[in-house]
Amino acid sequence: MRIRFDGQVAIVTGAASGLGRSHGMGLAARGAKVIVNDLSLDAAQIVADEINDTGGTAVAMAANVAELAQVCAMMEAAKAKWGRIDILVNNAGILRDKTFVKMGMDDFRLILDVHLVGSANCTKAVWETMREQKYGRIVMTSSASGIYGNFGQANYGAAKSGVVGLMNVLAIEGEKYGIRVNALAPSAATPMTQGIFSAENLAMLAPETVTPGLLFLVSEAAPTGVILGAGAGCFAIAQMIETEGVHLRGDELSPEGVALHYARIADTSGARRIANAIEQGLKYVNKASAALASESV
């Protein structure tokens, strides 16, 4: 199987450098027409020119992803130019790292506005087009900070966890319309990670070692509702799982009962992925019903 994007239109936000640039170049090399988005039109134009000079097709468009009106204008311009939008890569991001005790709430909100609200803005702007087409591929850019946590990144971690929640819901809502929504959790050498990794490690974590995973997630063969970790040419799936759990009743249905049975509650031997919020509720009801039925026998 050869993955190609001929005839498809892709929008990559924050594409003037780092992962966004790599993703845009990768999509164009496989036939996609690419909208190179960034805050700076001049910076985006450099990447668009690079794509066009190497035989691809790209147009630079400036927009602040945190501003819905700017995003909608960009999406309308893309659709007016090429008639459709098949792929959206929500990549734009910034950092404002501080420990939580030192972090101002303005910096907390700014990061959520760019990463989480920005991803929602861009997705909202293309959603109806993709529904009408009965086809779309959307990738949220998450992070290990959002999945596992990282010191000094309360704002960033909250935003990057938030896009996973957004992805989970949209994967369900988009399925019957042929829209598949996934999340990429990259470890890459970019301007955002300078000073975090050693020079040797940064050389291994080139953005180009992540982009193959992104290209798969926006292909026709893409799954949906998946968190794909990627870095240094390594790829893995991160999942939220739930333990089998324990049903408590009578005097044990108390905080003391939870404490007493915590080891069993936390036992991961029967853990599994829950498909949606309703499935979790049904799991609890069924487990409680089974326990009550066994008592009456």
N, C-alpha and C positions, 0 to 999 in steps of 0.2 A: 504494500500500500504506500503510495506516494501522496503526502499531504500537500495540497495546493489551494490557493485562494483566488484563482482566476475569476474575474468578473465580480468579485466581492469588494465592498467598501469597508475599511476599518478606520476607527478613530482611536488614537492613543493619546491619553492626556499626560502632561508632564514629560513630553517626548524629546525635549531639547538636549538631554544628556542621560547618562547612566542607563538604567533598565529601560526607560521609555524609548530612548534612542535605539537601543538594541532590539526592542520589540518591533518598532517601526521598520527598521532595516530588514528584520527577519520576515515580517509580513510582506513587504514590498518585493523581496527577493523571490517569494513564492507566488507572486502574481496579484496581490491585493493592491487596490488603490488606497493610499494612506493619507488621512488627515493628521498632520503633525501638530499637536496642540501644546502650547506652553503659555505662561504669563507674558513672556517676551516674544513678540512676533519676529524680531531680528534673530533671536536664538533658534526659534522653531524653523525659520527660513533656511538656516545653515544646514539643518538635518534634511529638510525637504529637498534642497539643492543637491545634497550628497546622494539622496535616493534617486533623484532624476538623472544625475550625471552618471550613475551606474546602471541605467536602463530601466529603473522602476518608475512609478507614477506617484507623486506626492504633492500635497498642497499644505502650506503652513497656515494655521489659524490661531490667533491669540484669544484666550478667554480665561477668566478666573473661575475655576470650577465651583468655588463657593458662592458664586453669583448666578442664580438660576436664569435670569434674563440673558446674560452673556452666553451661557451654555446653550440655551434654546436657540439663540441667534446662530451660533456655530453649527448646531445640528441641522437647522433649516438651510444654511448655506451649503453644507455637505450634501444634503438630499437634493437641493436644487441643482447642484453641479453634476452629481452622478446618479440621482434617481432612487437611491436606496442606502440603507446602512445595515450592514450585516454583522459587524464586530465592534464591540466597545471594550477597550482596555482601560480600566480605571487605575491609573498609575500615579497620578500627580500627588506629590506629598512634600511636606517640610518637617523639620524637627524643632522643638523648643525644649530640650532636655534639662530638667532640674529635679531634685528630690521633691516630693510632694509638699514637705514643710516649707520649702522655699518657692514653690511654684505659685505664680499669680493666676487667678481664675481667667484672666484675659488670655493667657497663654494656653490654658486648658481648653477654652472654647475655640481658640484659633485652630488648634490641631484637629478638634472634632469637626469644625467647619470645613477644613480642607479635605481631610481624609474620609470622614463618614458622610457629612452632608454633601460634600463635593461628589462622592461616588453616587449618592442618591440622586442628586441633581442631574448628573450626566445620564444615569440609567432612566430616570423619569423622562428625560428629553428624547430618548430613542425607543422607549417601551412600546408606544402605540404603533410606531412604524414597524417594529419587529413583529408585533401581534398581527398587523395587517398582512405582512409578508409571510406569516407562518414560519418564520425562521429568524434566529438571532443567536449570537454567542456573546456573553458578557463575562468578564473576569474582574473580580475585586482583588485588590492587592492587600493582603493581610500581612502578618509578620509573626515571627516567634514571640515577639514582645506581647502581642495580643493573645496568643495561644498559651504561652507558658509564663509570661512576665519577664521584666527586665528592670534592673535598678535605675531609677531616675527617669522612667518613661511612663508615668501614670497617665498622662494625656494621650500619648501615642499608643500605649497598650489598650486603653479604653476604646480609642477610635478603631484600632485594628481588630479588636474583638468584635466591635460593633458591625464592621463590614461582613464578618462571618455570619452574624445573625441576619443581616440584610440578605445575604446570599442564600441562607437556608430557606427563608420565606419566598424569595423570588424564584428559586429553583422549583418550588411547588407550584406557584402561581403561573409560571411560564411554560410548564411542561406541555400542556395541551395545545400550546401555540407554537411549538417547535423552538422555544427559547430555552437555551441551556445556560445556567449561571454557575460559575465556579469561583474559587478563590485560590490565588497563588500566594504562597508564603516564602518569599525569597531571602536568601542570604547572599548578598552580592557586594562587590566593591563599587561603590558609587559615591558621589559627593556627600551623601547623607551618612556614609559609614566610615569616612576618613577619620583616622584617629582612634577607631574602635578596634580594628584588627591590625596585626603586624603587617609589614610590607610583604613578607613571604606569603601570609595567608591571603592578603588582598589580591596577590597575583593569581592565586588559585580560584578566587571568587569573582572572576570576571563576569560582567552581565551576560556575556554570550554563553556562559555555562548554564544560565537560567532560562533563557529565551526558548530553547526547544520545548520545555514544559509548557510555556505560555502558548506556543503555536499549537500544541496538541489540544489544550483546553479550549481553543477557539476554532478547532477544526470540525468538520461534519461528524467525525467519529467521537467527539467529546462526550464525556459523562456529564452529569449534572449534580450539583450539591456536594462537590468534592473540594477538600482543601489539599492542594498539592504543594508540599515542601520542595524547595529546589535550591541548589548551590553547589559550586565546584563540580558540576556534572553529575551530582547525586540527586535522586528524586525519591520522595516518600509521601505516603498519605498520612495526614493527621486527622484524627477523628475524636469527636466527643462520644463517650460511651457511658452507659449506666449499669451499675452493678445489679445483680438479681434482686437484692434488697430483702428486707425482713418485714413481715406483718406483725404488728404489735396490737394487743387488745387487753381489756381488763386493766388491772393495776399496772401492767407494763406499758400501757399507752400513756407515757409520761416522759419528762426529760431524763429521769433516772433510768427508765427502760431503754431509751435511745443510747444512753451512755453504756449501760450494761451490755447491749447487743451491738455496740459500734463496730467491733472487729468483724462480725458477720455482715453487717450493713456495708462495710467497706471492702469485703472480699470480692476481688475482681475475677474470680475463676468462672463465673457465669455471666460476665459483663457482655453487653451487646450494644449495637448502635440503635438508637430510637429514631424512627423515620420522621415523626412530627409530634407536636404537642399533644394531639388527641391520643396518639398511641401510648404516650406515657400515662395519661389519665386512665385509659382502658387497662393498661398493665396493672395499675394499683387496684382498680376495682376488681379485676379478675383474680388477683392474688388474694385480696381480702375475702372475696366470695368463696374461693377454694378453701381457705382456712376455716371459714365459718361452716362450710359444708362438711369438712372432715370432723368438726366437733360434733355435728349432729348425728353422725353415723354411729 
